[in-house]
Amino acid sequence: MKNTDKKIPFERFRTYFLYFMVYCVLGWFYEVFLEVVVYRWGFSNRGLLFGPYLPIYGTGALLILLCTNSWLHKKIKLGKINITPVIAFVVIVIVTTVVELIVSYALEYTIGYWLWDYTSYKIQFEGRICLSASVRFGLGGLIIVYFIQPLLIRIKDALTENARIILFFIMFIPFCIEWIYVIFLKK
């Protein structure tokens, strides 16, 4: 095994962690925008962590990319109509809804509650998931796969290897420290 072969898994991890963090931060901004601008509830730091990031969004985005990457840019046609974006939307809605449902149960098991409540929405399940949020996540997922992720790839490719390593550690170390604090020290 060559020395470069040993580097590839770590490079891949670094790259996906950086993507994860970008989507965590974008998710945090989305939630704050909803609170402040749309619902006019005022600002509150969303989530369990102190930093401006929500890991559920990073997890959902990476799963969306994983589930769509192999076929997304192929043209799946129904007659002459390209239905690939429609299929992508359906897949994204399913993936994000399942992630939200699983995370709600995991949070309830670990901390006693989950961080959102859809009980006032018309089409919902146990206040954990709802149709309108799933549709919004589907639309957001399309923006991710067709616009944001290609932009992130171009930015990553423009950075030097050393810049990517430094950026990784600048984000990774505080993120880990915060999780350790939240899990073991926060009362």
N, C-alpha and C positions, 0 to 999 in steps of 0.2 A: 504494500500500500504506500503510495506516495504521500509526502508531507501535505501536498495540496488536497488530497482526498480526505485527510483528517480535518481540514479546515472547512470543507463544504457544509457539513451539518451545522457547525457553529455559525457560519455565514448565513445559512438559511434561517436559523433561529433568530439571529440578530435582525435580519430583514423583516421577518414576520412579526417580531416583537415591535419594531418601529412602526409597521403598518397598524398593528394592534393599538399602540398608543395614540396614533393619529386618530383612529376611529373612536377610541375612548374619549378623547378630548372633543372631537366633533359631536359625539353623543351628549357630552356634558353641555356644550353650547346649545344644542337643540333643546334639551330639557330646560335650561335657563331661559331660552327664548320663549318657550311655551309658557313658563311660569310668569315671566315679567311682561311680555308683550301680548301674548294671546289671551291668557287667563287673568292677567293683571293681579296675581296673588302676591307679587313682590319677590325679591330675590331670596333664595335659600340655596345653600350648597347641596346639590343633589347627591344621593348615594351615601355609602358608608365611609368613604375615604375623604381625606382632607383636600387632596389635589383636585384640579379641574379635569377629572376624568371619570368615566363610568365604564367599568370593565365589561358589563353586559353588552354594550355597543361594540366594543372591540371584538368580543367573542362572536357576536352575531355577524359582524362584517367579515371576519376571517372564515366563518362557516359558509357564508354566502359565496365568497370567492372560491372556496374549496368545492362547493356543490355546483358552481356554474362555470368554472374556469375551462374545463375540457371541451365544452360544447357552445359556449356563449357566442363566439364569433363565427360560428357556422350559420348558414342561412337554412333554417328549418321552414319549409314552405307548405302552405295549404293552398293548392292551386298556384297562383302567382304571388300570393301574399306571404311575406316573411313574418312568421309567427314566433320567431325566437324571443323577442322581447316579452311577448305574452306568456310564453312558457317560463321565461326567467322570472317574471313577476309572480307567477303562481308558486314556483319553487321558493322564491325569496319569502313570500308570505308564509308558506308552510314552515320553512327553517326558522324564521324569526319568531313565529308564534310558539313553536315547540321550545325554542330557547327561553322565551319569556315565561312559559309555563313551568319548565324544569327549574329555572332560577327562582321562581316564586316559591316552589316547594322546598328547594335547598335553603333559601333564606329563612323560611318559616321553621325549618328543622334546626338550623344553626343559631338564629338570633331571635326566633319567636314571632317574626312578622316579615312581610315583604314590603317593598318600598313604593308600591303604587296600588291604586284601588280603582277598579273599573265598575264597581257595583252600580253606579248611577248611569252607566251606558246601557243602551237598549239591548244590543246583542253582545253578551259577555258570558264568561264562565267563572263562577265563584269570585268575581272581582279580580281575577288573575290575568285574564286575557280578554280582549274584546275585538270585534270586527273592525271598528274604525282605526284603532291603533295598528292592527295587523295590515290594513290597507296602507296606512302612512308608512309603515316599515317597508312594505313592498315597493312603494314609490321611492323611498329613500334608498333602498337596495339597488334599484335601477340606476339611480344617480351615482351610487358607489361603483357599480361594475362598468358603467359606460363612460363616466366622466372622472370621478375622483381617483380610482385606482390607476387608470392610465397616466394621470398626472403624477401620482406618487411614484410610479415606476420611472417616469422621466426624471423626476427630482432625484430619486435614489441613484439612477445611472449617472447623473451629473456630479454627484458627490464623490470625492476621493474615498478610497478604502479607509484611510485614517480618520476622515471626517465622519464616516458611518460608524466606526468603532467608538469614537469619542461621544457622538450623539447617543449611541446605544447605552453607554455607561452612565451618561448624564441622566437618562430616563430610567434605566433599569435599577440602579442602586436606590434612589429615593422611593421608587414604586415598591420594591421589596421591603425596604425599611417600614414603609407605611402599612403594608399588609401584616408584617410582624407585630407592629404596634396594635393594629385593629384586632388581630386575632388573639394575641396573648396579653396585652397590657391594658387595653381600653376597658374601662369598667362602666 
